[in-house]
Amino acid sequence: MATNNKPANQLRCGNIKATIWENVSENGPFFSTTFSRPFKDQSGAWRNGTSFGLNDLEALVTVVREAKEWISAHALKH
């Protein structure tokens, strides 16, 4: 399985980001999604977290739905 270096799409709601990746397997292309929340660490550098607090969950639900719709629409084209 190979993954492109560039995301197929990125969706945002508030601080939450969904990154959609197009992957290729022996059965053809498919999409996968990662979810993240940017934050600054103690040194002031930006990092991406993958855990979500209560205040993040509504935005997470929103980007999950949007990612599902995007993948469904684009999977039909393949």
JOSULLIN-V483610 format. One line per field, one symbol per residue. psi: psi as a letter, one per 40 degrees, with the letter a starting at -180 (. if undefined). burial: # if it has 24 or more other ideal C-beta (glycine too) atoms within 12 Angstrom, else .. A space follows every 10 residues. Layout:
psi = ???
burial = ???
This chain:
psi = hihidhidih iihbehhhhh hhihieeaii iihiiihiih adeeihihie ihideedddd dddddddddd ddddddd.
burial = .......##. #...###### ###....... #.#####... .......... .#...#..## ..##.##..# #.......
